[in-house]
Amino acid sequence: MDSGSGGAFRRRVERAAELRALRVSGLTLQEEQELAAAEEKERDLRARFDEATRAEYLIRDAMAQGKFDHLKYAGKPIPGLGRSTTLTGGSRA
């Protein structure tokens, strides 16, 4: 069997598995197509932004939702932050 027909067979098997999963999940074909389109749009949006931009957005979004409002050391110094420990036996304050 050449690779072309093997690829076509694989696609048919994958499509059959998708259709079986749809029957089990109860989604209609139109709902599945809408879901696939939404997932594709989400992938496109994610691909446009690098990791740092994405992280910055998520942090700002969480701040806007108040998810950082009740942290244990809010407005206070965090114990041990800024102290460095060395493995050579020297001490730093």
C-alpha positions as CSV (number, residue, x, y, z in Angstrom):
1,M,0.0,0.0,0.0
2,D,1.5,3.4,-0.9
3,S,1.6,6.3,1.5
4,G,-1.2,8.2,-0.4
5,S,-3.8,5.5,0.0
6,G,-2.6,4.9,3.6
7,G,-3.2,8.6,4.4
8,A,-6.6,8.5,2.8
9,F,-7.5,5.4,4.9
10,R,-6.3,7.0,8.1
11,R,-8.4,10.1,7.4
12,R,-11.5,7.9,6.8
13,V,-10.8,6.0,10.0
14,E,-10.3,9.3,12.0
15,R,-13.5,10.7,10.5
16,A,-15.5,7.6,11.4
17,A,-14.2,7.9,15.0
18,E,-15.3,11.5,15.1
19,L,-18.8,10.7,13.8
20,R,-19.1,7.9,16.5
21,A,-18.0,10.4,19.2
22,L,-20.6,12.9,17.9
23,R,-23.4,10.3,18.2
24,V,-22.3,9.5,21.7
25,S,-22.0,13.2,22.7
26,G,-25.4,14.1,21.3
27,L,-24.1,17.0,19.3
28,T,-25.7,17.7,15.9
29,L,-23.5,18.1,12.8
30,Q,-24.2,21.9,12.8
31,E,-23.2,22.1,16.5
32,E,-20.0,20.2,15.8
33,Q,-19.1,22.5,12.9
34,E,-19.8,25.6,15.1
35,L,-17.6,24.1,17.8
36,A,-14.8,23.3,15.3
37,A,-15.0,26.8,13.9
38,A,-14.8,28.3,17.4
39,E,-11.8,26.1,18.3
40,E,-10.0,27.1,15.1
41,K,-10.6,30.8,15.9
42,E,-9.2,30.3,19.4
43,R,-6.1,28.6,17.9
44,D,-5.6,31.5,15.5
45,L,-5.8,34.0,18.3
46,R,-3.4,32.1,20.4
47,A,-0.9,31.8,17.6
48,R,-0.8,35.6,17.2
49,F,0.6,36.4,20.6
50,D,3.8,35.2,22.2
51,E,4.0,33.6,25.7
52,A,5.0,36.9,27.5
53,T,2.0,38.8,26.0
54,R,-0.3,36.0,26.9
55,A,1.0,35.8,30.5
56,E,0.6,39.6,30.9
57,Y,-3.0,39.5,29.6
58,L,-3.9,36.6,32.0
59,I,-2.3,38.5,35.0
60,R,-4.1,41.7,34.1
61,D,-7.4,39.8,33.6
62,A,-7.0,38.1,37.0
63,M,-6.3,41.4,38.7
64,A,-9.4,43.0,37.1
65,Q,-11.5,40.1,38.4
66,G,-10.0,40.6,41.9
67,K,-8.4,37.2,42.1
68,F,-5.3,38.7,43.9
69,D,-7.2,40.7,46.4
70,H,-7.1,38.3,49.3
71,L,-3.5,37.0,49.2
72,K,-1.8,36.2,52.5
73,Y,0.9,38.8,52.3
74,A,-1.0,41.5,50.4
75,G,0.7,44.9,51.0
76,K,3.4,43.3,53.3
77,P,6.9,42.1,52.6
78,I,7.1,38.4,51.8
79,P,9.3,36.6,54.3
80,G,12.6,35.4,52.8
81,L,12.1,37.2,49.5
82,G,15.3,38.9,48.4
83,R,17.6,36.8,50.6
84,S,20.0,34.7,48.7
85,T,21.5,31.5,49.8
86,T,24.8,30.3,48.5
87,L,26.0,26.8,48.3
88,T,29.7,27.8,48.9
89,G,29.1,28.3,52.7
90,G,29.3,32.1,52.6
91,S,26.4,34.1,54.2
92,R,24.7,37.0,52.7
93,A,22.1,39.2,54.4
